């Protein structure tokens, strides 16, 4: 008899985030605020049955991005070049075994975890037709699929079935953080449904947010940290006890809220910065400032309620997801830890939230999977 998969509880840990305060009094104050709000903080349960087995002996490499569209379909991009010959033995010459083969770079799952479609094959498609090193993924209000390519400095716009419509930037050409037509390591994408403006965190080579018209690709505006002009000559010593850097370190992901704010995850800066859509700086939140290596702020997500009360931050260095109250950016919880077991993470790198509040987290490096965390409280 086939048994139904167990649903494993991964409770959100309510925390006072001790590394966020600079003195005991600040920590106590934050702890009090976190406890006061803890009654409705969302909690999550990992669903080990999602996704279902992929067809045709497909296997995923390092997952770079996850996005949930308006149908609650989950889109994923991954890097097939990260798979070893042993993992894809069926496509070696001669074959080393009968399984497996690289999945298409873009995979669409339905809400139940079935594969709907997959497209994108760097081995057979010209560089002008499909990106290499996909990084950053967004499906907009018109069902166009936007994909960034961080090593080759482009953002490409496709139909839902994979036909190229438009390109922003040029292949392997960059012009610095104040160039108005070229990109430099784009990492994240968000499209405003009311204006069709495309916001890009341009952060692996450049250090800015840049905005284009989603129909024409025309440049509109850009800004750096604190809404200031980016400066590519700036260097930070990343002192956890010192002031925050005046320039972005690695703007790695971004998302827009219903009330017109833009939240930017500055990965190696260990922070979230908040802006008006015009680029005017609003506030920032430092997360785990002692984190070195790749930093703590990888990608941000928002809860689906009308007020978008909760902000989620995937942390690929500390291998967890932070839960923040959006109104004041206080850390009120976290879930996950480093590891390969169900509910654990190895470099969470992509994240998105569906209309029910469930969170999908994709793992890069050798994690190479997407996990679903069902909202169970809050």
Secondary structure, DSSP 8 states (H G I E B T S, - for coil): ------EEEE--B----GGG-SSHHHHHHHHHHHHHTGGG--EEEEETT-S---STTEE--EEEEEEE-TTS-EEEEEEGGGS-TTTTGGGSSS-SSS--EE--SEEEE-TTS-EEEEE--TTTS-TTTS-SSEEEEEE-TTS-EEEEETTTTEEEEE-TTS-EEEEESBTTB---TT-SS--SSEEEEEE-TTT-EEEEEE-SSS-EEEEEETTT--EEEEE-GGG----TT------TTS---SS-S-EEEEEE-TTSEEEEEETTTTEEEEEETTS-EEEEEE--TT--TT-S--EEEE-SSTT--EEEEEETTTTEEEEEETTTTEEEEEE--BSSSTT-BSSEEEEEE-TTS-EEEEETTTT-EEEEEEEEE-
